[in-house]
Amino acid sequence: MLPVSIAAALAAACQSAPLPDGEGRGVLAFDPDPPPGAATYELPTFRVGDRYALLRGGRMRLDFAIVAVGPDGVVVQDATGHQLRRTPELAYLGNWNERGEPVRLVSPADTRFHWPLWVGKTWRCEFVDRRAGAPPLVIEVRYRVEAAERITVPAGTFDTLRIARIERAMVEGEQFFDQTSLVWYAPSVGLEVRQLIGGTAFELVEWTRGPVGNEGGEPGRH
């Protein structure tokens, strides 16, 4: 559930300021059907109270919890109270500080997954990255499920889908290098158990499910 650079984004989300306007075009293209006989993987389910921890760069532990699941999507909170929000389909919406104020919005969303998944599937989306104190930036991202791989991380061994994410800033009259990152998504737990971002690895250390019956709503509600 951790998107690119969430650790840095959440750590920096301390003060609120007006966010610039802007809206991207959303999903631009996707492969509609799997090839015959391909294994497919559907949208996972989460519970309020699900908890997981990642190890950043082999040294820094980052703890997260699911604090809301419902029609508006999934809310992930770190140990300091900063939140990351996703749509019901797990597209990334942005970050909010501990006071519930948005500090980064991704409009309409960064479609991190396009369900169902299968090896070889591709999709492409466009959004506007809106951050306080910065001009809105139009981003186009291409995704591809490159392979099925069994990998071992501190939390154990998982069968995963390796997904490449290639991001390009779309600024008129300017050219930027594409930014590439990789995630290893484990369908058995519904999490990215490894991410490689800017040369730094984020790996799953531990993961626990919340109480049965907390598949929707807020903590304590059934």
ZADRENKE-941881 format. One line per 2 residues: their letters; for each residue x, y negated, z negated of N, C-alpha, C. Coordinates in nm, 3 decimals. Layout:
BEGIN
A	X,Y,Z,X,Y,Z,X,Y,Z ~ ...
END
This chain:
BEGIN
ML	0.081,0.120,0.000,0.000,0.000,0.000,0.085,-0.126,0.000 ~ 0.211,-0.115,0.005,0.299,-0.231,-0.004,0.335,-0.280,0.135
PV	0.295,-0.402,0.174,0.331,-0.450,0.307,0.470,-0.507,0.312 ~ 0.515,-0.544,0.430,0.648,-0.598,0.449,0.668,-0.719,0.358
SI	0.778,-0.716,0.284,0.823,-0.828,0.200,0.727,-0.862,0.088 ~ 0.640,-0.769,0.045,0.548,-0.802,-0.064,0.623,-0.836,-0.191
AA	0.731,-0.765,-0.219,0.802,-0.791,-0.345,0.848,-0.937,-0.351 ~ 0.908,-0.984,-0.243,0.952,-1.124,-0.241,0.835,-1.219,-0.240
AL	0.729,-1.182,-0.166,0.615,-1.271,-0.157,0.545,-1.285,-0.291 ~ 0.525,-1.175,-0.362,0.459,-1.182,-0.491,0.544,-1.256,-0.593
AA	0.674,-1.234,-0.591,0.761,-1.302,-0.686,0.760,-1.452,-0.665 ~ 0.740,-1.494,-0.538,0.742,-1.637,-0.509,0.606,-1.703,-0.525
AC	0.501,-1.622,-0.548,0.365,-1.676,-0.551,0.332,-1.735,-0.687 ~ 0.396,-1.843,-0.721,0.379,-1.901,-0.855,0.297,-2.029,-0.853
QS	0.298,-2.103,-0.744,0.228,-2.229,-0.737,0.139,-2.231,-0.615 ~ 0.024,-2.299,-0.625,-0.069,-2.309,-0.514,-0.052,-2.444,-0.445
AP	-0.087,-2.450,-0.318,-0.084,-2.572,-0.239,-0.179,-2.551,-0.124 ~ -0.226,-2.659,-0.060,-0.316,-2.641,0.055,-0.250,-2.556,0.164
LP	-0.328,-2.466,0.220,-0.277,-2.380,0.325,-0.318,-2.436,0.460 ~ -0.233,-2.424,0.561,-0.268,-2.474,0.693,-0.380,-2.391,0.754
DG	-0.446,-2.447,0.856,-0.552,-2.377,0.926,-0.492,-2.290,1.035 ~ -0.574,-2.201,1.089,-0.531,-2.118,1.201,-0.596,-1.981,1.195
EG	-0.620,-1.923,1.313,-0.684,-1.792,1.321,-0.633,-1.721,1.445 ~ -0.587,-1.598,1.430,-0.542,-1.519,1.543,-0.656,-1.444,1.608
RG	-0.622,-1.361,1.706,-0.724,-1.290,1.783,-0.755,-1.151,1.730 ~ -0.686,-1.109,1.624,-0.713,-0.978,1.567,-0.655,-0.866,1.650
VL	-0.723,-0.751,1.652,-0.674,-0.636,1.728,-0.687,-0.665,1.877 ~ -0.577,-0.651,1.949,-0.574,-0.681,2.092,-0.587,-0.555,2.178
AF	-0.534,-0.444,2.131,-0.538,-0.320,2.208,-0.509,-0.203,2.115 ~ -0.560,-0.085,2.150,-0.530,0.036,2.075,-0.560,0.157,2.161
DP	-0.493,0.266,2.131,-0.522,0.393,2.198,-0.653,0.448,2.142 ~ -0.754,0.468,2.226,-0.886,0.505,2.172,-0.902,0.650,2.133
DP	-0.830,0.740,2.199,-0.854,0.883,2.177,-0.722,0.958,2.163 ~ -0.717,1.055,2.072,-0.596,1.137,2.058,-0.585,1.235,2.173
PP	-0.464,1.280,2.204,-0.449,1.384,2.306,-0.510,1.514,2.256 ~ -0.549,1.604,2.347,-0.610,1.731,2.305,-0.520,1.807,2.207
GA	-0.581,1.853,2.099,-0.511,1.934,2.000,-0.429,1.857,1.900 ~ -0.426,1.723,1.910,-0.345,1.644,1.817,-0.406,1.644,1.678
AT	-0.322,1.653,1.575,-0.368,1.638,1.438,-0.399,1.491,1.413 ~ -0.513,1.462,1.350,-0.553,1.324,1.322,-0.567,1.304,1.172
YE	-0.553,1.179,1.130,-0.553,1.145,0.988,-0.645,1.025,0.967 ~ -0.741,1.043,0.875,-0.845,0.943,0.853,-0.808,0.847,0.740
LP	-0.885,0.741,0.728,-0.869,0.641,0.622,-0.874,0.708,0.485 ~ -0.775,0.683,0.398,-0.776,0.744,0.264,-0.873,0.670,0.171
TF	-0.898,0.730,0.056,-0.979,0.666,-0.047,-0.891,0.633,-0.167 ~ -0.932,0.529,-0.242,-0.858,0.486,-0.360,-0.954,0.470,-0.476
RV	-0.898,0.470,-0.596,-0.976,0.449,-0.717,-0.917,0.333,-0.795 ~ -1.004,0.258,-0.859,-0.955,0.159,-0.956,-0.879,0.234,-1.065
GD	-0.760,0.189,-1.093,-0.675,0.257,-1.191,-0.565,0.339,-1.128 ~ -0.570,0.359,-0.995,-0.455,0.420,-0.927,-0.332,0.336,-0.955
RY	-0.221,0.402,-0.984,-0.096,0.330,-1.013,0.019,0.394,-0.936 ~ 0.112,0.310,-0.895,0.231,0.363,-0.829,0.347,0.268,-0.853
AL	0.466,0.322,-0.838,0.589,0.243,-0.858,0.683,0.269,-0.742 ~ 0.751,0.164,-0.698,0.849,0.172,-0.590,0.985,0.133,-0.643
LR	1.088,0.191,-0.584,1.225,0.155,-0.616,1.281,0.076,-0.497 ~ 1.318,-0.048,-0.524,1.369,-0.136,-0.418,1.521,-0.132,-0.417
GG	1.578,-0.096,-0.303,1.723,-0.095,-0.288,1.794,-0.007,-0.387 ~ 1.728,0.098,-0.435,1.790,0.192,-0.527,1.810,0.140,-0.667
RM	1.756,0.018,-0.697,1.784,-0.041,-0.828,1.662,-0.102,-0.898 ~ 1.579,-0.174,-0.825,1.471,-0.252,-0.888,1.340,-0.176,-0.881
RL	1.280,-0.150,-0.995,1.150,-0.084,-1.001,1.039,-0.188,-0.991 ~ 0.940,-0.159,-0.908,0.824,-0.246,-0.888,0.699,-0.166,-0.918
DF	0.616,-0.213,-1.013,0.497,-0.141,-1.054,0.371,-0.210,-1.001 ~ 0.276,-0.128,-0.955,0.153,-0.179,-0.896,0.034,-0.097,-0.944
AI	-0.085,-0.160,-0.942,-0.208,-0.091,-0.977,-0.320,-0.138,-0.886 ~ -0.413,-0.047,-0.854,-0.533,-0.082,-0.780,-0.634,-0.136,-0.882
VA	-0.676,-0.261,-0.865,-0.766,-0.323,-0.963,-0.906,-0.345,-0.907 ~ -0.928,-0.327,-0.779,-1.062,-0.339,-0.721,-1.067,-0.260,-0.592
VG	-1.179,-0.191,-0.573,-1.206,-0.117,-0.449,-1.354,-0.136,-0.420 ~ -1.386,-0.184,-0.299,-1.526,-0.207,-0.268,-1.547,-0.254,-0.126
PD	-1.666,-0.307,-0.097,-1.698,-0.350,0.039,-1.605,-0.459,0.092 ~ -1.547,-0.537,0.001,-1.455,-0.643,0.044,-1.313,-0.594,0.064
GV	-1.286,-0.470,0.025,-1.153,-0.415,0.045,-1.087,-0.366,-0.082 ~ -0.955,-0.364,-0.079,-0.873,-0.309,-0.188,-0.782,-0.419,-0.240
VV	-0.774,-0.432,-0.372,-0.689,-0.532,-0.435,-0.581,-0.461,-0.515 ~ -0.454,-0.493,-0.484,-0.338,-0.437,-0.552,-0.275,-0.546,-0.637
QD	-0.244,-0.516,-0.762,-0.187,-0.615,-0.854,-0.054,-0.566,-0.908 ~ 0.043,-0.659,-0.915,0.173,-0.621,-0.971,0.175,-0.650,-1.120
AT	0.289,-0.626,-1.183,0.299,-0.636,-1.329,0.285,-0.778,-1.379 ~ 0.300,-0.879,-1.291,0.289,-1.019,-1.334,0.152,-1.078,-1.307
GH	0.062,-1.001,-1.249,-0.072,-1.050,-1.220,-0.092,-1.102,-1.080 ~ 0.014,-1.105,-0.998,-0.002,-1.144,-0.859,-0.072,-1.033,-0.782
QL	-0.153,-1.074,-0.684,-0.235,-0.977,-0.612,-0.207,-0.979,-0.462 ~ -0.220,-0.861,-0.403,-0.220,-0.841,-0.259,-0.357,-0.784,-0.224
RR	-0.419,-0.839,-0.119,-0.552,-0.793,-0.083,-0.554,-0.737,0.058 ~ -0.633,-0.630,0.075,-0.648,-0.564,0.203,-0.796,-0.544,0.234
TP	-0.827,-0.531,0.363,-0.962,-0.501,0.404,-0.995,-0.356,0.369 ~ -1.122,-0.315,0.384,-1.154,-0.174,0.359,-1.075,-0.078,0.448
EL	-1.027,-0.125,0.564,-0.948,-0.042,0.654,-0.797,-0.057,0.627 ~ -0.761,-0.130,0.520,-0.624,-0.149,0.474,-0.544,-0.246,0.560
AY	-0.611,-0.333,0.636,-0.541,-0.442,0.703,-0.502,-0.546,0.598 ~ -0.384,-0.603,0.613,-0.328,-0.696,0.514,-0.390,-0.835,0.530
LG	-0.441,-0.891,0.419,-0.507,-1.022,0.420,-0.422,-1.134,0.361 ~ -0.332,-1.102,0.268,-0.249,-1.206,0.207,-0.224,-1.183,0.061
NW	-0.170,-1.288,-0.005,-0.130,-1.281,-0.145,-0.198,-1.392,-0.226 ~ -0.230,-1.360,-0.351,-0.291,-1.454,-0.443,-0.207,-1.457,-0.571
NE	-0.200,-1.574,-0.636,-0.121,-1.582,-0.759,-0.204,-1.535,-0.878 ~ -0.144,-1.543,-0.997,-0.210,-1.490,-1.117,-0.335,-1.569,-1.154
RG	-0.353,-1.689,-1.097,-0.473,-1.769,-1.122,-0.582,-1.745,-1.018 ~ -0.558,-1.651,-0.928,-0.656,-1.620,-0.826,-0.656,-1.716,-0.708
EP	-0.545,-1.791,-0.690,-0.536,-1.888,-0.583,-0.454,-1.829,-0.467 ~ -0.499,-1.844,-0.343,-0.423,-1.790,-0.231,-0.294,-1.867,-0.208
VR	-0.186,-1.796,-0.190,-0.057,-1.860,-0.160,-0.007,-1.820,-0.022 ~ -0.067,-1.718,0.035,-0.038,-1.680,0.173,-0.160,-1.609,0.228
LV	-0.208,-1.652,0.345,-0.319,-1.587,0.412,-0.275,-1.543,0.550 ~ -0.323,-1.424,0.588,-0.296,-1.369,0.720,-0.431,-1.361,0.790
SP	-0.452,-1.446,0.892,-0.586,-1.463,0.949,-0.591,-1.418,1.095 ~ -0.683,-1.324,1.135,-0.781,-1.265,1.044,-0.723,-1.156,0.955
AD	-0.621,-1.083,1.001,-0.555,-0.979,0.919,-0.444,-0.918,1.002 ~ -0.347,-0.859,0.932,-0.242,-0.779,0.996,-0.289,-0.634,0.989
TR	-0.324,-0.577,1.104,-0.382,-0.442,1.109,-0.272,-0.339,1.093 ~ -0.238,-0.312,0.969,-0.127,-0.220,0.938,-0.156,-0.077,0.983
FH	-0.282,-0.038,0.980,-0.323,0.095,1.023,-0.444,0.079,1.114 ~ -0.454,0.169,1.211,-0.573,0.174,1.297,-0.618,0.319,1.298
WP	-0.731,0.345,1.234,-0.775,0.482,1.207,-0.858,0.537,1.322 ~ -0.852,0.670,1.344,-0.759,0.764,1.282,-0.618,0.749,1.339
LW	-0.521,0.802,1.266,-0.383,0.803,1.313,-0.350,0.937,1.376 ~ -0.257,0.936,1.469,-0.198,1.059,1.521,-0.061,1.024,1.578
VG	0.023,1.123,1.590,0.157,1.099,1.642,0.146,1.050,1.787 ~ 0.208,0.938,1.815,0.203,0.877,1.946,0.106,0.762,1.957
KT	0.018,0.744,1.859,-0.081,0.635,1.869,-0.013,0.499,1.862 ~ -0.063,0.404,1.942,-0.015,0.266,1.940,-0.132,0.171,1.924
WR	-0.105,0.056,1.866,-0.202,-0.053,1.862,-0.126,-0.185,1.849 ~ -0.198,-0.293,1.875,-0.136,-0.425,1.878,-0.234,-0.527,1.822
CE	-0.184,-0.620,1.742,-0.272,-0.720,1.683,-0.203,-0.857,1.681 ~ -0.284,-0.960,1.664,-0.233,-1.097,1.653,-0.300,-1.164,1.534
FV	-0.220,-1.237,1.457,-0.274,-1.311,1.343,-0.195,-1.440,1.325 ~ -0.248,-1.527,1.243,-0.178,-1.649,1.206,-0.132,-1.635,1.062
DR	-0.003,-1.651,1.040,0.057,-1.647,0.906,0.049,-1.787,0.847 ~ -0.028,-1.801,0.740,-0.056,-1.932,0.680,0.004,-1.935,0.540
RA	0.108,-2.017,0.521,0.174,-2.029,0.391,0.178,-2.174,0.348 ~ 0.171,-2.195,0.218,0.175,-2.330,0.164,0.308,-2.396,0.200
GA	0.300,-2.519,0.247,0.420,-2.595,0.276,0.487,-2.562,0.407 ~ 0.423,-2.480,0.492,0.482,-2.442,0.620,0.375,-2.450,0.729
PP	0.415,-2.477,0.853,0.317,-2.480,0.961,0.264,-2.340,0.988 ~ 0.141,-2.327,1.040,0.089,-2.194,1.073,0.171,-2.132,1.184
LV	0.192,-2.001,1.174,0.276,-1.930,1.270,0.196,-1.816,1.331 ~ 0.186,-1.817,1.464,0.116,-1.710,1.535,0.212,-1.591,1.549
IE	0.167,-1.474,1.506,0.249,-1.352,1.507,0.175,-1.244,1.586 ~ 0.249,-1.177,1.674,0.195,-1.059,1.741,0.276,-0.938,1.693
VR	0.206,-0.831,1.658,0.272,-0.712,1.605,0.229,-0.590,1.685 ~ 0.327,-0.507,1.718,0.302,-0.379,1.784,0.334,-0.267,1.686
YR	0.246,-0.169,1.682,0.264,-0.053,1.595,0.267,0.074,1.680 ~ 0.347,0.169,1.635,0.349,0.301,1.700,0.378,0.408,1.596
VE	0.295,0.513,1.595,0.322,0.629,1.512,0.424,0.713,1.587 ~ 0.548,0.709,1.541,0.658,0.767,1.618,0.671,0.917,1.601
AA	0.650,0.968,1.479,0.678,1.109,1.456,0.616,1.154,1.324 ~ 0.601,1.284,1.311,0.567,1.345,1.182,0.696,1.396,1.120
ER	0.722,1.356,0.996,0.847,1.393,0.930,0.822,1.433,0.785 ~ 0.895,1.532,0.739,0.895,1.566,0.596,1.015,1.498,0.533
IT	0.989,1.413,0.433,1.098,1.339,0.369,1.091,1.358,0.218 ~ 1.204,1.332,0.153,1.213,1.341,0.008,1.249,1.204,-0.047
VP	1.168,1.158,-0.144,1.191,1.032,-0.216,1.191,1.066,-0.364 ~ 1.221,0.970,-0.453,1.224,1.004,-0.596,1.096,1.068,-0.649
AG	0.980,1.037,-0.589,0.854,1.095,-0.637,0.831,1.236,-0.588 ~ 0.912,1.285,-0.491,0.894,1.420,-0.442,0.911,1.429,-0.292
TF	0.868,1.542,-0.236,0.878,1.567,-0.093,0.739,1.556,-0.032 ~ 0.729,1.483,0.080,0.600,1.455,0.141,0.606,1.476,0.292
DT	0.495,1.523,0.348,0.477,1.522,0.493,0.425,1.384,0.530 ~ 0.494,1.318,0.621,0.464,1.178,0.650,0.450,1.153,0.800
LR	0.394,1.036,0.830,0.393,0.981,0.964,0.487,0.860,0.964 ~ 0.587,0.862,1.051,0.677,0.748,1.062,0.618,0.647,1.159
IA	0.595,0.526,1.108,0.529,0.421,1.187,0.625,0.305,1.203 ~ 0.649,0.266,1.328,0.732,0.151,1.358,0.645,0.027,1.372
RI	0.693,-0.083,1.316,0.623,-0.212,1.324,0.719,-0.312,1.387 ~ 0.680,-0.371,1.500,0.764,-0.467,1.571,0.690,-0.600,1.577
ER	0.747,-0.700,1.512,0.682,-0.831,1.495,0.751,-0.934,1.583 ~ 0.670,-1.017,1.648,0.724,-1.124,1.733,0.650,-1.254,1.703
AM	0.725,-1.360,1.675,0.667,-1.493,1.655,0.637,-1.553,1.791 ~ 0.513,-1.604,1.807,0.469,-1.658,1.936,0.464,-1.811,1.925
VE	0.578,-1.875,1.952,0.590,-2.019,1.944,0.621,-2.073,2.084 ~ 0.536,-2.162,2.133,0.554,-2.214,2.268,0.689,-2.283,2.282
GE	0.762,-2.245,2.387,0.892,-2.306,2.413,1.006,-2.251,2.330 ~ 0.978,-2.152,2.244,1.081,-2.093,2.158,1.085,-1.942,2.179
QF	1.201,-1.885,2.157,1.216,-1.740,2.162,1.286,-1.692,2.036 ~ 1.232,-1.588,1.977,1.286,-1.531,1.853,1.313,-1.383,1.874
FD	1.410,-1.331,1.802,1.434,-1.188,1.804,1.314,-1.114,1.744 ~ 1.282,-0.999,1.803,1.181,-0.913,1.741,1.233,-0.864,1.606
QT	1.141,-0.852,1.510,1.174,-0.800,1.378,1.111,-0.661,1.364 ~ 1.193,-0.559,1.340,1.144,-0.422,1.334,1.156,-0.366,1.193
SL	1.051,-0.300,1.148,1.054,-0.229,1.019,0.990,-0.092,1.039 ~ 1.017,-0.002,0.946,0.965,0.134,0.952,0.897,0.167,0.820
VW	0.785,0.240,0.828,0.722,0.294,0.708,0.698,0.442,0.730 ~ 0.701,0.516,0.621,0.668,0.659,0.622,0.542,0.675,0.539
YA	0.431,0.694,0.606,0.300,0.704,0.541,0.268,0.850,0.513 ~ 0.232,0.879,0.387,0.199,1.016,0.346,0.048,1.030,0.334
PS	-0.019,1.098,0.427,-0.164,1.113,0.418,-0.211,1.180,0.290 ~ -0.129,1.266,0.231,-0.172,1.338,0.110,-0.197,1.245,-0.008
VG	-0.131,1.130,-0.012,-0.152,1.035,-0.122,-0.205,0.901,-0.073 ~ -0.210,0.880,0.059,-0.262,0.754,0.112,-0.171,0.636,0.090
LE	-0.040,0.661,0.074,0.056,0.555,0.047,0.174,0.563,0.141 ~ 0.240,0.448,0.160,0.369,0.446,0.227,0.474,0.486,0.123
VR	0.528,0.605,0.136,0.620,0.656,0.033,0.762,0.607,0.056 ~ 0.790,0.557,0.176,0.918,0.492,0.203,0.895,0.380,0.304
QL	0.967,0.269,0.283,0.967,0.160,0.380,1.112,0.114,0.398 ~ 1.146,0.077,0.520,1.277,0.022,0.549,1.254,-0.116,0.609
IG	1.291,-0.219,0.533,1.262,-0.357,0.568,1.391,-0.437,0.558 ~ 1.438,-0.490,0.669,1.558,-0.572,0.668,1.678,-0.502,0.609
GT	1.688,-0.370,0.628,1.800,-0.294,0.575,1.784,-0.249,0.431 ~ 1.672,-0.285,0.366,1.646,-0.245,0.227,1.537,-0.140,0.224
AF	1.559,-0.033,0.149,1.461,0.074,0.136,1.375,0.051,0.012 ~ 1.246,0.079,0.028,1.150,0.083,-0.083,1.097,0.226,-0.087
EL	1.115,0.297,-0.199,1.075,0.436,-0.207,0.985,0.461,-0.327 ~ 0.890,0.551,-0.307,0.796,0.585,-0.413,0.866,0.660,-0.525
VE	0.848,0.609,-0.649,0.907,0.670,-0.768,0.805,0.758,-0.839 ~ 0.684,0.707,-0.854,0.578,0.785,-0.917,0.443,0.732,-0.872
WT	0.341,0.815,-0.890,0.207,0.781,-0.844,0.106,0.860,-0.927 ~ 0.003,0.791,-0.976,-0.103,0.857,-1.054,-0.238,0.806,-1.007
RG	-0.338,0.893,-1.012,-0.473,0.856,-0.971,-0.550,0.800,-1.089 ~ -0.642,0.707,-1.060,-0.730,0.653,-1.161,-0.843,0.750,-1.194
PV	-0.930,0.714,-1.290,-1.037,0.803,-1.332,-1.135,0.833,-1.218 ~ -1.185,0.956,-1.215,-1.289,0.993,-1.119,-1.411,0.904,-1.144
GN	-1.473,0.854,-1.038,-1.586,0.764,-1.051,-1.550,0.620,-1.031 ~ -1.420,0.589,-1.025,-1.375,0.452,-1.004,-1.337,0.428,-0.858
EG	-1.409,0.495,-0.766,-1.378,0.476,-0.625,-1.425,0.342,-0.572 ~ -1.504,0.270,-0.649,-1.548,0.137,-0.609,-1.566,0.049,-0.731
GE	-1.567,-0.083,-0.709,-1.591,-0.178,-0.817,-1.466,-0.223,-0.886 ~ -1.479,-0.266,-1.010,-1.370,-0.319,-1.089,-1.340,-0.227,-1.207
PG	-1.227,-0.245,-1.277,-1.195,-0.157,-1.388,-1.310,-0.145,-1.487 ~ -1.342,-0.020,-1.524,-1.447,0.003,-1.621,-1.586,0.018,-1.560
RH	-1.603,-0.012,-1.430,-1.731,0.001,-1.366,-1.737,0.131,-1.286 ~ -1.854,0.194,-1.282,-1.870,0.321,-1.211,-1.990,0.311,-1.117
END
